[in-house]
Amino acid sequence: MALGMPLGVLIAWGPERSVVYNEHARQMLGPRHPAALGTPIDMAFPEIAGEMPLDRLLAGDTVVKEARPILFPADGEGTQRWVNLSASALRDDEGDIIGTCFLVRDVTQSVAHRQAAQESERHYRTLFDTMDEGFCVIEFIDGPHGPLSDYVHVEANAAYTANAGIPDVVGKRLRELVGAEAEDWLKRYGEVLRTGEPIRFEQELIETGRYLSLAAFRLDPPERRQVAVLFQDITARRNAEIELRELNRTLEARVAAALAERKILADIVEGTNAFIQVSDMAFNWLAVNRASADEFERIYGIRPRAGDNMLETLAHNPRAQALVRAVWQRAIDGEEFVEVAEFGDEDRERRHYEMRFGILRNTDGSQIGAYQFVYDVTERLREQERLREAEEALRQAQKMEAVGQLTGGLAHDFNNLLAGISGAYEMIGVRLAQGRSAEIEKYLIAGQGAARRAASLTHRLLAFARRQTLAPTPTVINRLLPDLVELVRRTVGPGIQVETIAAAGLWLSLVDANQLENAILNLCINARDAMPDGGRITIETGNKWMDERTARERGLEPGQYVTVCVSDTGTGIDRDILDRVFDPFFTTKPIGEGTGLGLSMVYGFARQSNGHVRIYSEVGHGTMVCIYLPRHFGEAEEREGRPSGPSTQAHAGETVLVIDDEPTVRMLVADALGDLGYACLEAEDGKAGLKLLESTDRVDLLITDVGLPGGLNGRQVAEAARKLRPGLKILFITGYAENAVLNHGHVEHGMAVLTKPFAIEDLANRVDRMLSE
């Protein structure tokens, strides 16, 4: 009975799963029949056996698979057919499985129909989603407002939003989109539903202010109650039509207004004091206003007219012709610019003019010439020159006032210090005459203290003037902080908290480490004085990139800088005096509590180190001073330790040559070194010193002042000495560094610098260290 069914039937019997099949299945086998009868099913129908899980079938399961593509050999070459497969177990009367029944239904035609429908749907969706026009399908829905109650949007493409300006329209009703205009829209769509006739119309969408051109048609069958709508946004076209109608309506008035406007513009051009000229591409004047013609005639003696060629007009004056050609050529070549230059005949009058050149274009934008607006700025330039001269005179007066203040302050401070020094020496002489030598020590201490304060004042002045002697070395500033912070803490006292913020990976800077420490210490002392009730000092380092604008604001060159900032939580500085804090002797402290040179010294040191200083302050919140130092590319140098004790004695026979034009200095240096066992030679100038070096006497170290009389300075003496005695060790002593190398670069190997005035112990230690190396 199963074999007679109108579909392919296969039955596999027994343990060999031998197959029998009906006529429909035989047609699928093609040339395999009749050899396939009685063979195992996986040999007779491998295409079907491969699709079905045989283990599940042997277990008694029923398996169904729909629309499977199988290649059957019906025509000898193979034909792919789509089939539905099902398989179930065959049982005997006792219920034991004795075989399997396979049913094969050919559904190729229905699959083909379905695929065609899907392809048609894909084509429709592609067209629907990519078309420029807005498209939607609306469906009539019953409601409480009569037969034309409302429509709901059931479908819309992406262009709907672009044309209508309404997003996410699917599911929305027409009444909520068009508002008060709903009845007009509903009436039109109702007519389409009723008659089936498509319509075209234009309508304003009040909700978005757009004009739409629409086409509507019914979707069959009528029972669907759906209308398809195709539309475009024609707002721009509609507005243009409205504007055109309005333009046509007011054209006559516009023409009259344009004529009046041209007359007004002509009157303005002719009445202005600006000199206006217009030229074509061949230097022919197209227009010249009255003021320009008058001025041209005044300086050249010729009156220009429209149509004349400016180069031919000035042919009699080649120099003037060349100047006019050069400036107009730039504009004719397409350049728009503003320039101030001098024009005129040398035999008549020459004036300065500010010229503004522009490009003359036709309606399509191509250049047809150039024009200029010119103003006589001769008197303005003269006035500016007078102002510059007045400003320079004012600056000179301010400079002289500052010099007067500086010298007055110096005189005051040095008079105090000299009074202490001279008074101490005078009292020493009195006590020695009285035989009271036991009382001499206090006067020595007083005189030495006044001398040290005078040296400190001199160093600060030199720092401000950027003339102090610097010994810059590649330095990582973070390495200075531990010892420096301890010194700061001892200086500012326990009431001030001192913190450090050291930037990781801090760059090198080429700087005199000792002078930098002095500068930071000065800033910390100022911070302490600004916090009488205690507070916090923060010392912070960092790396900074300076772009062109930021560097210009800070008076620096663009590039990389290392910063050291000292900030406090003190009283702050009033904005009105903030720009004066670096002036010498300017101080906000009470009289007797500061020289006013602390910040000026920091400023001078920073500028001499090719850097800068910036100060930021807010009254009641504190102050921050930042030192900017250029980044140095290289390796850091290890810093020499501070000497902890007096110098050792000289080695036998070591000789020092001392060159200084000041006899007192030569005497003190020679006596101090002689006490240590050194043999000393003395010379008052460079020439005398070189004569001693030309002899065969032993000289282990040359000590020379930098500023020497007689035509040879200390640096020149050192260079000549090295030629006479290569490798000779040289110590420069100076109170004023005339040689730029001593200020801004490294001295050569085996050379060092010691700044006057110096302690005898410092001199001895430096000499001992140099000769021991």
C-alpha positions, 0 to 999 in steps of 0.5 A: 500500500505504501509503495503505491503512494503518489510520492517517493517511497523507500523501505529498508528491510532487515539487518542489511537494510536492503531497499525496495521502492516505488515508481516515483522513487525509481524515477529519481534513481535514473540509471541506478535502477534496477541494480539498486533493488535489494542493495543497502539503502546507503548504496542505493540512495546515498543522497537520502541516507546522508541526510537522515541520522540512521542511529536515531531511526534504528532507535525508533525515532521519526525524523522530518527534514523539509526543503532539502536540496538533493542531486538526483541522477534521474537524467544521467548527469544529475538534477538538483531537486528540493524535497521534503524527507521523513522517515519512521520505523516499521514494526512487526506485530510484537512491536519490534523494529524490522525496517525503516520507511522513507518518504520523499516529496518533491517540492522543487516547484513550490521552493522556486515560487517562494524564492522568486517571491523573496527575490521580488521582495528584495528588489522591492526593498532595495528600490524602496530604501534607495529612492530619493522620493519619500514613500509611504503606505497609509491604511484607513482605520475606523474611528469616531469621526465618520467614514474618513476617520483617520489613516495610520502609516504602516510603511515608510522609506528612509527618504520620508524623513528627508523630504517631510522632516518627520522621523519615525513615522511608522505607527503614527496617524495622519491627524497627529502629523498634519493637525488642523489641515487633516480634513483636507488631506483625508478628503483627498485620500478618501477619494483615491480609496473610493474611485481607485483613480490616482491623484497629484497635488501640492500641499504645505505640511504645516507641522514642518513648514515644508511644501510637498509635491504628492502622488497617491494611488490605491493598493489593490485589492480595495479590501486592503484599504491602503493608499501609497503616497509618493512625494518630494520636498519642493520648499526651495522651488516654491519659495523661489516662485514666491520670491520671483512673483514678489520680485516681479511685483516690486521690480519697478520699485527696485529699479528706481531704488537701484538707480537711487542707490547708485547715485548715493554711492556715486555721491559718496565715492566722489565726496569721500576724502579717500583716493579711489582708483579702478584699473583694468588688467592693462593698467588703464584707469576705469574710474578715478574719483575727484579726490584721487585726481586732485591728489595725483595732480598735486604730487605729479602735475598731471590729472588722470582721467578714466580711459588713460593708461597710468604707465603712459601718463607717468612715462616722463618720470621713470622712477615714479612709473616703476613705483606705480607699476610695482604696486599695481602689478601685485593687485593685477596679479591677484593679490589683495593687500594693505601697504604704506609707501611714499609716492610723488615727484621729487621736484614737487612733493612726496607723501606717505599713503596707506593703500588698500588693494582689492580685486575687481571681478565680473559676474562670473567671478573672474578677475577683470582688474583691480581697485585701491582705496588710499589715504594720506597718512603723512601727518599720522606717521609724523605724529607717530614718530613724535610719539616714539621720540617722546616715549624714548625720552620718557624711557630714558628719564625713567632709566635715569630715575632707576639709576638714581634710585639704584645708586642712592640705595647702593650708597645707603647700604654701602655707607652702612657697611663701610661704617661697620668695616672702617669703625671696626678697623679704627677700634682695632687700632685704638685697642692695639695702641691701648694694649687691650688686645684681648678686646680685638676679636669682637671688632674683627668679627664685626668687620668681617661680618660687614665685609661678608654682607657687602660681598653678598650685596655685590653678588646680588647687584651683579646677578641683577645686572647679569654680570656675576661669574657663573660656572654652569654645569649640566645639572638635574635639579632634583638632585639638589633638593634634599640638601637644599630643603634641609637648609630651607627648613633650618632657615624658615623655622618650625612654623613653616611647612616645606614640601617638594614636588619633584617631577619624574624624568626631569630634564637636564639644565645647564646652570650654576648649581650654587647660584640656583640654590641661592636663588631658591633660598632667597625665594623661600626667605621671601615666602617665609616673610609673607607668612608671619603666622606660619604656612606652607612653602612648596618647591616644585620642579617640572618639564615644560614645552613652550609653543611660540605664543606662550614663549612670546608671552614669557619673553623666551624662545620656543622650546623645552624648559625646566621649571623650578617654582616656589609657592607659599600660602602667604599674604600675596602681592597687590596687582598694582605693584606686581610688575615692580617686584623685580626692580632693584631696592623695591620692597614691601617689607618695613624699613630695615627688614630687607634690601629689596635685591632678593627678587632682582637677584633671582631675575638677573640670575635667570636671565643670565642663564638664558631663562626667565622668571614669572610671578603669580600672586593673589592677595590673601591666597599666596604667591608663586615664583617660577624660574624657567631654564632651557633644557640641556641635551647631554649627560649630568655632571657629578657635583663636587662635595663641599669642603669640610675643613681647612686645606692641607699643606703644600707639597714640596716645591709647588709654585703659584704665579699670582697676576692681579693689578690690585696690590692688596689682593696680590699681597693677601693671596701670596701671604695666605698661600705662603702660610700654607707652604707654597712658593708664590710669584707675583705680577701686576699685569699680563705681560709681566706674568707671561715673562715669568712663564717664559723663564725656566722656573717651576710654575704649578698653578696660575692665579689671574684676575679676569680684568687686567690692564695693559691690553691683555685680559685674564682669558688672553693671558691664560690662552698664552700661558697654555701655549707656553706651558701646555696643561698648566692649571689656571684659577680665574679670580674676578669680581666682574666677569668681562669674558663671556666664556666665563659667564655662559659656557664651560671653562677648559679642563684644568681651569676654575673660577673663584668670585671676589671677594672670597674667604681665604679658606675658600681660596686655599681649598680651591688651590689645594683641590686643583693641585691635588687632581 
